[in-house]
Amino acid sequence: MGHKWAVPTLSILSVITLLAAASFGAANISFSDVINVVLHNTFGTAMFGMTEVSGIAERIVMELRFPRILLAFIAGAGLSVAGSVLQTVTRNPLADPYLFGISSGASFGAVLVITLFSGSGLFAESSSGLFASSSGGSGSGLFELLGWISLPLGAFLGAGVSVLMVLTLCGRNMSSQIERMLLSGVAISFMFGALTSLLLYFSSPQAAASVLFWSLGSFAKASWEGLLFPAVVVCAATGIILLFKRQIMAMRAGDETAHTLGINVSRLRLQMLLLCSLITAILVANCGGIGFVGLMIPHTVRMLFPGRFPLITTALVGGLFMVWIDVLARTMLSSQELPVGIITAVIGSIFFLFILGSRR
């Protein structure tokens, strides 16, 4: 009965959270003003008995805060779904895109694209966090298209290489190499992290400065145009995972049991790993490396609903968590903004130690 009402309750809470989070920031905008802005942009009228808000407040809410809040929700949902799937198909409760090396591989691929193209004069950083053309004329659209494709593609290739390296190190008998898989992911994560630092060291000061804050995780460059791609990828990938939900749940009982049910375990595991790599790569390309979300949220949901695989519930909880983490990053210091990845790393490391202690 508890899980039956979980999705409707979390959906309502998500709508309230999206509105409430837009009232936090450097500019003082009340919750009622946020509702007025939404009503005015949706229906062309303000709430009954209240005056319309100023144009400056409307621009802050609609052009700055809402895209950022929605990107945070999408990122939290996507990373939580990826972590839940990784923990299930590898049967390792400590697996997540960050510890598995996927996030570091995606970051390396994205930083490689940034450092290569930022100094070539073809691409310059845009407000969406991707690239736009620095040249005018009829070729600008082509350069902009290449910029939008190159960063997610580089991140996906880096994440894919990371997954293939982990699978190669584990060998064929993956069912008996669960601990080795996690250790391989951690080692590869450190390796790609070192390569990323090396790229930044030899890149130009402008490229290094622009990448540093982004690599720690941030939603500051969110825009309405940049929301479409990650939203479509996360929703489509989640839909595909839901289609294979029964097969994924069967893998919890072990590879042999899943084989007896007619499931091609190796192929399904590889497909899910690549799908999680795609989700992680798109999110890394848009908001940088954010760790431990895929570890904490699936564990928390499983503790609340044991024996289930509530993917939609996990996505909603992850989205809510990331929205409030972003609010904390924006409001903790009055003079500057903290990177989101730092806050999630602090909370996640404590959570990781708690899990290790409980398993012992």
Residue pairs with C-beta under 8 A, 6 or more apart in sequence:
2 304
2 305
3 305
3 308
3 310
3 313
6 305
6 310
6 313
7 312
7 313
7 316
10 313
10 316
10 317
10 320
11 316
13 316
13 320
14 73
14 316
14 319
14 320
17 320
17 323
17 324
18 66
18 69
18 70
18 73
18 323
19 31
19 34
19 35
19 38
20 31
20 34
21 65
21 69
21 323
21 324
21 326
21 327
22 29
22 34
22 61
22 65
22 66
22 69
23 29
23 30
23 31
23 33
23 34
24 327
24 330
24 331
25 60
25 65
25 330
25 331
26 330
27 56
27 57
27 60
29 53
29 57
29 60
29 61
32 47
32 50
33 53
33 57
33 61
34 61
35 47
36 46
36 47
36 50
36 52
36 53
37 53
37 57
37 58
37 61
37 62
38 61
39 45
39 46
39 47
40 46
40 52
40 53
40 58
41 58
41 62
46 52
46 53
63 224
67 222
67 223
67 224
67 226
67 227
68 219
68 220
68 222
68 326
69 323
69 326
70 222
70 227
70 231
71 219
71 222
71 226
71 227
71 230
71 286
71 287
72 219
72 222
72 287
72 319
72 322
72 323
72 325
72 326
72 340
73 319
73 320
73 322
73 323
74 227
74 230
74 231
74 234
74 283
74 319
75 219
75 230
75 283
75 286
75 287
75 290
75 293
75 322
76 293
76 297
76 318
76 319
76 320
76 321
76 322
76 323
76 325
77 234
77 238
77 315
77 316
77 318
77 319
77 322
78 230
78 233
78 234
78 237
78 238
78 279
78 280
78 282
78 283
78 315
78 318
79 96
79 97
79 279
79 280
79 283
79 290
79 293
79 294
79 297
79 318
79 322
80 293
80 294
80 297
80 298
80 314
80 315
80 317
80 318
80 319
80 321
81 234
81 237
81 238
81 241
81 279
81 311
81 314
81 315
81 318
82 96
82 97
82 102
82 276
82 279
82 280
82 294
83 95
83 96
83 97
83 293
83 294
83 295
83 297
83 298
84 294
84 297
84 298
84 301
84 309
84 311
84 314
85 241
85 248
85 272
85 275
85 276
86 92
86 95
86 96
86 97
86 100
86 272
86 273
86 276
86 294
87 93
87 94
87 95
87 96
87 298
88 248
88 249
88 251
88 252
88 309
89 248
89 251
89 268
89 269
89 272
89 273
90 174
90 178
90 181
90 182
90 269
91 175
91 178
91 251
91 252
91 254
92 178
92 179
92 181
92 182
93 299
93 355
93 359
94 182
94 295
94 352
94 355
95 181
95 182
95 185
95 295
96 291
96 292
96 293
96 294
96 295
96 298
97 103
97 276
97 279
97 280
97 294
98 104
98 189
98 289
98 290
98 291
98 292
98 293
98 294
98 295
98 348
99 182
99 185
99 186
99 189
99 291
99 295
100 162
100 163
100 166
100 181
100 182
100 185
100 189
101 162
101 163
101 165
101 166
101 184
101 185
101 186
101 187
101 188
101 189
101 192
102 159
102 162
102 163
102 185
102 276
102 277
102 280
102 281
103 159
103 189
103 280
103 284
103 289
103 290
103 291
104 162
104 188
104 189
104 190
104 191
104 192
104 193
104 196
104 289
105 158
105 159
105 160
105 161
105 162
105 163
105 188
105 189
105 192
105 277
106 155
106 156
106 158
106 159
106 162
106 277
106 280
106 281
106 284
106 285
106 289
107 155
107 158
107 192
107 193
107 196
107 215
107 284
107 288
107 289
108 158
108 192
108 193
108 195
108 196
108 199
109 154
109 155
109 156
109 157
109 158
109 159
109 161
109 281
110 151
110 154
110 155
110 158
110 281
110 284
110 285
111 196
111 199
111 200
111 211
111 215
112 154
112 158
112 199
113 150
113 151
113 153
113 154
113 155
114 151
114 207
114 210
114 211
115 199
115 200
115 202
115 203
115 207
115 211
117 123
117 131
117 147
117 150
118 124
118 125
118 203
118 204
118 206
118 207
118 210
119 203
119 204
119 207
121 134
121 135
122 133
122 134
122 135
122 143
122 146
122 147
123 131
123 132
123 133
123 134
123 143
123 146
123 147
123 150
124 131
124 132
124 133
124 134
125 131
125 132
125 210
126 132
126 147
127 221
127 223
128 221
128 222
128 223
128 225
128 226
128 286
129 214
129 221
129 222
129 223
129 226
129 285
129 286
129 287
130 147
130 148
130 151
130 226
130 285
130 286
131 144
131 146
131 147
131 148
131 150
131 151
132 143
132 144
132 147
133 139
133 140
133 141
133 142
133 143
133 144
133 147
134 143
135 143
148 229
151 285
152 229
152 281
152 282
152 285
152 286
154 285
155 280
155 281
155 282
155 284
155 285
156 277
156 278
156 281
156 282
158 192
158 281
159 277
159 278
159 280
159 281
159 284
160 274
160 277
160 281
162 185
162 188
162 189
162 192
162 277
163 273
163 274
163 277
165 184
165 188
166 181
166 184
166 185
166 188
167 174
167 270
167 273
169 180
169 181
169 184
170 177
170 180
170 181
170 184
171 177
174 181
174 255
174 266
174 269
175 254
175 255
175 256
175 265
196 215
200 207
200 208
200 211
200 212
200 215
201 208
203 211
213 220
213 339
214 221
214 287
214 288
215 288
215 289
215 341
216 288
216 289
216 339
216 340
216 341
216 342
217 287
217 288
217 289
217 290
217 291
217 339
217 340
217 341
217 342
217 344
218 287
218 288
218 337
218 339
218 340
218 341
219 287
219 326
219 340
220 337
222 286
222 287
226 286
229 282
229 286
230 282
230 283
230 286
233 278
233 279
233 282
234 279
234 282
234 283
237 275
237 278
237 279
238 311
238 312
238 315
240 275
241 248
241 272
241 275
241 311
242 311
244 268
244 271
244 272
245 309
245 311
247 258
247 263
247 268
248 268
248 272
248 309
249 309
250 257
250 258
250 261
250 263
251 258
251 263
251 265
251 268
251 269
255 265
258 265
259 265
283 290
287 340
288 339
288 340
288 341
289 341
290 322
290 340
290 341
290 344
291 341
291 344
291 345
291 348
292 344
292 345
292 347
292 348
292 349
292 351
292 352
293 318
293 321
293 322
293 344
293 348
295 348
295 351
295 352
295 355
296 321
296 347
296 348
296 351
297 314
297 317
297 318
297 321
298 314
299 351
299 355
300 317
301 310
301 313
301 314
301 317
302 308
305 313
322 340
325 340
325 343
325 344
325 347
326 340
328 338
328 343
329 337
329 338
329 339
329 340
329 343
330 337
332 338
